[in-house]
Amino acid sequence: LDTDHDLYLSPEEFKPIAEKLTGITPPVDFEEEVTHDPNGETLTLEAKMQPLLLDSMTKSKDGFLGVSHSSLSGLRSWKSPAVPSSSFSVSQFRAFLPPKNKVAVGDTWWMIPSELNIFTGYLPNNRYHPPSPKGKEVLIHSLLSMFHPRPFIKSRFAPQGAVACIRASNDFYYDIVFRIHAEFQLNDVPDFPFWFTPGKFTGNIVLSKDASHVRHFHLYVPNDRSLNVDMEWLYGASESSNMEVDIGYLPQLELQSTGPSTPSIIMDEEGNIIDNRDGGGEPIQFVFEDIHWTSEMSRQEATRRLEVTFYPFKKVSYLPFSEAFDRAAAENKLVHSILLWGALDDQSCSGRTLRETVLESSPVLALLNQSFISSWSLVKELENMQADKQNPVLSEKAQLHLEKYNFPVEMMVALPNGTIVHHINANFFLDQTAMKPEEEGATFSFSGGFEDPSTSTYISFLKEGLEKAKEYLAQ
């Protein structure tokens, strides 16, 4: 917290804690509604989709035994986009422009702020229809409605919203990378709710700084992981009804512009319309100059900045399983490894509580940076590695991890050779650190820099791992 190490907490340094304790974040700068120019340019988007692979779901292994047919009716029937193609007024995409104080390459900002955190809890599950979108939510709602008629722009779980980052710029254009956390309600009455939550929507837009022209637009759900969608469905109409949870793989869900935006009419110098593509003839042909960026960063770095904005725990680098052990050996560190059912850094996650508390706390971040190489892995991916006999070294490391794993999340400390020296299950960890009002001392501790019980317990877990590693290495 004391970022300038002056042994005094300034109001600015205390601000993140105040926001967490109260659940209140500062209001976003008000922006006036933009009136759409009927003679402005239009952008045509096409939606593409390959439906979720049902056999990627865990419950497919027993033939969906015990899962009612009506529960999955919305999922089974959703096989194509609701709107395959649609044209948008380019002025609507002004929603992607940065605020006045965020105009440099690498700057990030909240397009749609998250209103939830670990203190506010989550939004109700027993809903069918999304609330009316407001402000910048309107465009995102319109875009996602091309996939399915019931998108919820404010997801039930934190972090909600949308974040953008300037990847490149010149005098006239921005290339803006964005990430959106949203979900769909696939069922309608009389069936019970079925929530379909992609890990994330991401993409980029190249648009002019006055939002009069869009050169390129792309939005998609990444498909580079073996599982990328969380699904939850109720077995009753009330919030307390039993809920089933599963995870699966969605091969494709994307929107792409068919080309740059174009004017619907062209006028001569005197204001007379000289051509109009609505006249039934051939569309107007336009020639667009190449865009040369005067300042830019890699897409990978822009994506990382989006991740850190959504998930402060990503201030520590989390390497792929296959790279973490070599890096640990090279830097003489241990591996801090998290094995779980769904991705840790997107919304298909089974480790929400973990990443929103201990993993983003300053003392844990400091210790991880100092003594560990961090990694997280999907159980399914390690099962595939274990079965790959072409790489016996990696196969053995995966096997050692899987032997220690218990549902839903297992945190481990490992030697660079893959030996697990310490591990703790997330459920056991959360039970240990639950703050019970009736217990003496069940409060925040200001000793050690505002540590809550979960932070101090996780620090102890990591330090025990360091001690146990010494014992192994001494043998």
N, C-alpha and C positions, 0 to 999 in steps of 0.2 A: 504493500500500500504506500509506504513512504518512498515514493519513486526518486526523490532527490536526496534521500538519506540525511535530512536535516533534523531528524528526531521530532518532527512536528507534522501533523496531518493537516494540510491545507484543505479548504472546502473542495477544491478540484480533485484532490487525492481521495477524499472521503466520498465523493459523489457516486462511484460504482457501488459502494456498500449501501449507501442510502437508497439507491434505486432497487437493490436486491431486497432490502428489508421492507420497503414500502410497496414494492411492485409498481412504483410510479416512474415512468420515464419522461424526459422532457418532451413537450409537444413538438411535432415536426413543423418546420416552417410552412406557413400557410401559402398556398399557391392558388392563384385565381384559375377558375375554369376557363379552358380555351374554347373559343367559338370556332367551329369548323368552317373552313372556307369551301363553299360549294364548287368553286372553280379551281381548288387546289389539286395537288397530285393524289393519285390513288395507288395503293400497293395491293397486289394480289398474292394471297398465301394459299398454299396447298397443304392439306393434312394427310399424313400417312400413318398407318398403324398395322402392326402384326399383333394379334391378341395374345394375352398371357398364356404361357405354356402350362396347361393344367398339371402335366406330369412333373413339373418342377416344384409343385407344392408338396410339403411334407405329408399332408393328409392323403395325397394320391397313392402313397405306398401301400395303404390298406384299403384302397378303393373308395376313399371318402366314407369309410364306415362311421356311422353315427352322425354324419353331416346331412341335414335335410336338403332335399332337392331345391326347395324354395329359397334357402339361404344363398345358394350359388346361382340363382336364376339370372340375376343382373350381370354377373361375371360371365356366365356361359353365353349370354345373348349379345354381349358387347364385342363384336367382331370387326367393326369398321368405324371410321370417324363419323360423328353425327353430321358434320358439314365438311365435305371433301375439299371445297374451294370457296374462298370468300374474299371480297375486296374491302379494303379499309381506307378511310381518309388518312393521308399521311400526317395531318396535324394531330391525330390521336397519339402518334408515337412520340410526341413531345414529352410524354410521361417518362421516357428513358433519358431525357437530358439531365445533366448534373445540376445541382444547386449552384448558386453564384460563388460559393466559397470552396467548391470542389471541381476545379477545372484543369488540374495537372494530371499527367499520365501517372497511374498508380493510385489516384484518389478513389476511395470507396465511399458509398453512402447508402442509406436505407431508402429505397423507393417506397416500400410498404413496411413500416416498422413492426417489429414483434411486440405484442402486448402481453405475452405470457413469460413467466419464469418459474423457478423452482418454488417460489412462495405463492404465486397465484394459482398454481395447479393447471388443470387442462379444461378444455371446453366439453360440453355434453356430447355423448355418443348417440343419444336417441333423437336424431334429427334427420330429416329427409331433404329439405330444401335450403339452399344457402341464403344468408341475409343479402339484402340489396347492396351491391358494391358501391363504394364511394371514392371520389377522387381518382387516384392512379389505379385503384383496384378495378375500375370499370374496363380499362383496356385489357388487363390481365384476364379478367373474367370473360371478356369477349373472345380472346385468343384461345383460352382453355375450353370454352364452350364448343369450339370446333371439334374437339375430341368427344365430349360427352356433355349432355345438357345440364348436369348438376355438379359444377366445380365449386369447391369451397376454397376461396382465396386465403382465408385465415384458417390454417390447419388447427386441429384439436390440441396438438402438442407443440411445445416450444422446441426450437426457435421457429416462429412463424415468419411470414412476410417475404420480402424480396430485397436483394442487395445488388448493386451494380458497381462496376469499376471501369475507369477509362483505361483501355489497353493501348490506344494510339490516338494521335491527333495531328492535325495541321491547321492551317488558317481557316479552313472551311468545314472540316469534317471531324467527327469522333468515330472511333471503333470502341463500342461499349460492350463489355462482357457482363452477363447477369446470371443470377441464380434465384430461383423461386421455390418456396416450399408451399405446396398446395395439395389438395386431395379431392377425390370424387366420391359421391354417394351413388352407388350403382343400383340399389334397390329402391322401390317405391311401395307405398301401401298397396295391398295388405301385407306384403313381405316385410320382415324386420330389417333394420338398417345393415348395410354392408359397406364398409369403408375401404377404399382402394387408394393407398398412399405410396406413390412413387418416391424413391429415395430423394430425388430432386429433379427439377426442371432447370436446364441451363441453356446457354446459347449466346449469340451476339447480334448486335445491330450496328450497321454502318450508316450514319445519318448526318445530314448537314446541321451545323450549329444553330440554324434558325428553324430546324424541324420542317423545312419545306420540301425536303427530298430524302428518301431512304434508298441507299444503294443496295443493301443486302440485309436480310433478316433470317435468323435460324433459331428455333427453339426445339429442344428435344430432351427426352429422358435417356441418360447414358446407359448403355447396355454392355459395358466392359467388365461387369462383375457377374458372377454366376447367379446371384439373386439381387433384385433391384426394386422390389415392390413389397410393402407390408400390407396385409389384409386383416381386417378385424370385423367380425359380424356378431350381432346380438341374437339371443334366443328368447327375446321377449321385448315388450314395448317400453319398459321402464329403464331408467339409468342403472338400476341395480340388477338388471337381468344378466344371466350368464353370458359370457363373451368367449368366442373362439378366436384364435390368432393363428395366422400362417404367413408364409413368405414365399415369393415365387419370382419367376423370370419373365420380363416383358421384352421381347426382341426389338420392338420399334414403336415409338410414339413421338412424332415430330411434325413441326410446321416449318415450311421453307418458302421464301419468296420465289416467285416464278421468274423474277427479273427485277431491275430497278423500278422505282415508282415513276409514273409518267403522268403528265397533265391530261385531263380529259378533253380540254379544248386548247387551241392555239390561236392567238390573236396577232394581227399585224400591228404596225406602229400606230395605226389610227384606232386600234381597239376593236377592229372587225374580226369576227371568227372566220378563219380561213380553212380550217379542217376540224373535223369532229369525228371521233371514232364511234360515236353512237349512231352515225348515219347508215350503218349497215355495210359499209365498204370495208376495205382492208384496214387493219389497225395502223396507226401512225408509227413510223419507224424512227427511232431515236439513236443517236450515237453518243456514248458517254466517255468522257476522258478518264484515263487511269488516275487512281488516287495514290499519291506519294506522301508517306508519313514523315513529318519532321521530328516527331518524338514518339517512341513506342517501347513496349516491353513484351516479353514472351507471353503467349497465351497461358502457359503453365504458371508463370508468376502471378498473372492477373487472377487466375483461378484460385491460387493459394491465398491471395488476399481476401477473396470472397469467403473462402472457408474459415479463415481466422476471424472475420467479422461475425459470421454465424456461430462459430465454435471457438471460443478463446483457448480451449485446450490444445488447439492445433498450432499454438505458438511454439510448441515442441514438435519437431518433425517426427512423423510416424512412417517408417520405411516399410516396404513390402517384406514379407516373411523371408523371402529368398535372399534379400540384401542385408537384413538386420544383423545376422550373425557374423558375416564377414566384416561389417563395419565395426561391430563390437570387438572383434579380435584385433582389428587394426588400431583401435583407439583404447584398447585395454579397459573396456567397460563391460557391464552386464547388459542383458537384454530384458527390458520391461515389455512383456508381451500380454496382450489381451485377446482372448479367444471367445468368440460370441456367434450368435445365430444370425444376426443381421448387422449391416455395416455400422461402424461406430460414428462415422462422420456424414451420415445422411439420415433421412427420415424413415428408413426401413430398419431402424435400430432397436435392439433389445437392451442397450446400455444407456438409455436416456438419462437416468438419475446419476449415473457415474460421471458422465461427461459434463453435466450441468453443475456438479458440485466439486468433488475432490480433484478431478483431472484439470480443472481450470483454475484452481486455487494457486496463489503465488508461491507458497512454500513447496508444493508438489512440483510445480513447473520448474522451480529452481533446482530441486534435487534431481529430477529427471534429466535436465540439461547437463548437470554436473557429472552424474555417475552412470547414466544409462543410455542405451540406444532403444528407442521405443518402436513398437510395431503392434498392429492389430490384424487379426485374420478372421475370415469366416470359417466356421466348422466345415462346411462343404468343400471349401477350397483346400483345407488341410487334408481332408479325406481323399481328395483327388491326388494331392502330392504324395500321400502315404502309399497310394496304389501305383504310383509311377516308379517302376523298378529301373527305369533308365537313369534315374538320379538317386542312387541309394543313400547318399549323404543327406540330402534334403528330405528324402522319404523317412529316414530314421528320426530326424528332428521333428517332423510332423507327427510321427507316431508317439514320441515322448510327450508332445503337447496333448494329443488326443487322449492319452492314458490318464492325464490329470484333469481333463475337462468334465465339468458337470453343468447342466443346463441352469440358467440361460447364459451366464457370463462367468468366465474364469480369468482372474488376473494372476500372472506368473512372473517369477524372476528366474532367468536362465543364464547359464554360462555360455560363452561363445560356441562351445561344442554341442549345445542343445540340451544339456543336462538341466532339469528343473530343480532348483534348490529351494524354492519357496512358492506357495500358491495359496489363493484364497478365492472362494466363490462369492459372487456379488450378493446373493441372497443372505449368506452368512454375514458378510461384511455389513450390509445394510441393517440387519437385525442387531449387530453389535453396536452400531453407531446411532440407532434410533434414539431420538431425544424424547424421553418420557418425562412429563411435567412433575410426576410424583417422585422422581428420583432426585436426590440431592445433587446439585452440581450439573443438572441437565440444562445448561445454558451456554452461551458463547464465552470463550475464554479470550481475554485480551493479552494474556501472556503469550509471547511468541508471535505477535502480530495478528490478532483477530482470527484465531483458528477455531473452527467449529469442531465437534468431536470426530466427524468423518474425516476431516483433513488430518488431524493429529493421528488418527488410527491408520490412515493410508501411509503417512510418513513413517510410522512404526513398522508397517508391513514392508516398505521398501528398505528401511535400515536393517530389519531382520534378514532380508534377502542378502544384503551386502555382507552381513556377519556370517551367514551360512555359507556364502560363496567362499569366504576365507577358509572355512573348515574343509570344504571340498578340495580347494587348491592346495591345502597343506598336506593332504593325504598322499 
